[in-house]
Amino acid sequence: MDEEKEKWVEAIFQSMKDSRRASPKPELLSKINEQIHFEQVDFVPFTKLRYALVAAIFVLLVNSIALVYYVQNQQLNHKERTFMNVYNESLINSYQIY
């Protein structure tokens, strides 16, 4: 089977011996060059990048402040709950003498 494949591949190569190299139309290169020269590239102005950077910094700042406030609020609530739990317990659990 390998010999058959080799013969087939060799036959294909032999069939390409007398063929000419493909050549494009002469005006094709000039058309491509014209399209390249007339193509406009869109640049993002630095002002838009600055606005995006300012917005990202603002969002990070707001999130940081919210996180700090949340942590402080949780600590205060924990202290208040501990304080309230101490005074909510009765001094005498049972009124039985013995």
N, C-alpha and C positions, 0 to 999 in steps of 0.2 A: 504494500500500500504506500510506503514511503517513496518507492520508485515512481509510482504513478503520480504522486504529488509533485515530485521533482520534475518529471517530464512536463506536467501541466504548467508549472511555474516557468520552466525554461521556454515552453512554447509561447507563453504570454510575453516574456522578455524578447523573444525573437520577433514576435509580431510588431513590437514597438521600434524595431531597428530603422525602418525606412520612414518613420513618421517625422514630421517637422515639429519644432518647438512652437507652442502657442504664442501668438503675439497679440497684444491688445490694439485697439484702434488708436491711431496717433493722437486724436483729440481727447482721449480718455484721461491722460495724465494732466493735461491743462485744465480739464473740468474738475478733477480732484483737487488740484492746487487752488483753483478759484474758490471751491467750497471751503477749503481750509482757511484761506485768507479772509473770507467774508463771514466766517462763523464767529459769532460773538460769545464770549465767555462771561457768564454772570458771576460777579464777585459779591460776596456779602460785605456790605460796608462795616467799618469798624464801629460805627455808632450802634448798629443792631447787636453786634457782639458785646459791646459795653452794656447795653440795656439788658441783655440776657445774663451777663455776669452780675450786674447789680441785682437783678431779680433773684438769682440763685443765692447770692449772699444774704439778701433780705429774708428769704425763706429759711435759710440755715439759722440766721439770727433769731427769728421768731420761734423756730422749733427749739432752739437752745434755751431761750427764755421760758418757754412753756415747760420744758423738761425740768429746769431748775425750780420753777414755781411749784410744779407737781410734787417734786421730791420734798421740798420744804413743807408743803401742805400735808403730805403724808406723815412726816415726822411730827408735826404739831398735832395731828389727829391721833397719832399713836400715844403721844404724851398725855393728851386730854383723856383718852380712853383709859389709860393706866391710872391716872389720877381719879377718875370717876369710879373705876372698879374698886379702888381701895376704900372709898367712902360709901360705896353701895353695900358692902358686906356688913352684916350686923356683927356687933361685938360678941354677942352671945348666940351661939348656934342652937343651943338646946336649953330649955328652961327647967330641965330636970336636974335636981340636985345630985342624985346618985343614980 
